[in-house]
Amino acid sequence: MRITTCLVALLLCSAALLLPGNVSAQVPEEPTFATDIAPILYRSCVNCHRPGQIAPMSLINYREVRPWARSIKNKVETRAMPPWHLDRRLGIQSFKNDPSLTDDEISTISSWVDNGAPQGNPADTPMPPEFAPADAWQIGEPDVVVTFPTYTVPAAGPDLFGDLFTEIGIEEDRYITSIQTRPVGDKAREVVHHALSYAVETDDAGDSMGGGLFLVEYASGKQAEIYPPDSGLLLPGGTQARLSYHLHSIGEETDANVELGINFLPKGTEPKHIRYSSQLGGSQGQTIGVLDVPAGEIARSDGYTRFNKAARITMFQPHMHMLGKYQCIEFIYPTQPVRAETVNCAGFDYNWHMNYNYADDAAPLIPAGTILHVTSWHDNSSANRGNIDPKNWVGSGGRTIDEMGFAWIGWTDLSDEEYEAEVAARAKARETDD
Ligand code: HEC
């Protein structure tokens, strides 16, 4: 136990020690807001730090930014902002949606603040990026919009869990290219804590059968899913949509209206690769993981899932609840002797459901028979500031105060030939780079 405790502490704390030491050539001598700081904020901060978004203050113009200068320095030096909890010291570091700052950018912000946070010449400030409204479709105007029945959340009460069903209205098999869940309106965004969408078969009477095929997850702060251009997710014809929701009260009665927007490949076309997304690596073979987190301790749990076919891994997203702190994914390859490789580790903060989408040329390629090993750490000690009750044992379950430990993994299947060809192409690309 001691070792695990140290490990987690080391992994969590040392990020703060990686403060920029050497000021390199990339760091301007006298940075100003107009020329040096605004471009960083516009790329990595203002998608949240602008009016109507989740962050507490807007950081678009100098007048808004200046009072926060010290706090900004602190948050970027400790890498608390922008939220990106991937451990930078090991594993793959090449992702599609990485907003994190380089060491040089952090140094630039630090020296700007230390110099009194000057504005520079206002005329040099670039135009802030333009944003679509908060509940706009990120996937373009969808081919189909599925509207779930309205659920009215009372002003106060316990967290609500359940299912809503509705027709999708697609009779033949189609392949999904992009999909997004969208609570409609600001209030709905506040009450919808979390929602999973599934496609379920219906019986002769039109009633839903079984849990269905997982389509997409919505959690506050989470983006739409846009699959790689040559892949698609099969939506069987005639299925219904099921929304498995987790709602919470916000002090006033609120209609939780949720829509599912879907874009398809043209009728009759099949993608080169079928895309999957699943909850994998829960301990003891259970989807959400069987967990035993003693009072006051840090507990480690391990789960394993075997890939029967070769695959390209496209996405990794740790999933735990309030006590979740850190998760690693590892592949155990079907070689003799067996070889294992840590792919990524990431810190975990329940307020942020971060998904890490691998860059195309870095997405892990695994041969058939590879085992995914997921390790999750839950911190039930009093040192965990998010822990409201370190005196109680915690186990697995669906409520926010219960725990879960698994990874959402996105992948596309490859044939053995495709796998060999992809591995060879990667090796060749590396040769030409050198
Ligand atoms: C994904 C959304 C998101 C991004 C991107 C983001 N922030 Fe934040 N930021 C938040 C939220 C939400 C909070 C308040 C909760 C918290 O502190 O975690 C916050 C809090 C802060 C605070 C502390 C405010 C306070 O009340 O003390 C600072 C400073 C800050 N952010 C700066 C930045 C900077 C600088 C960047 C870019 C380098 C950035 N943030 C990127 C969402 C974001």
Residues whose N, C-alpha, C, O or C-beta is under 5 A from the ligand:
A	BS01	HEC	S44 C45 C48 I54 A55 P56 W68 S71 I72 K75 M81 P82 P83
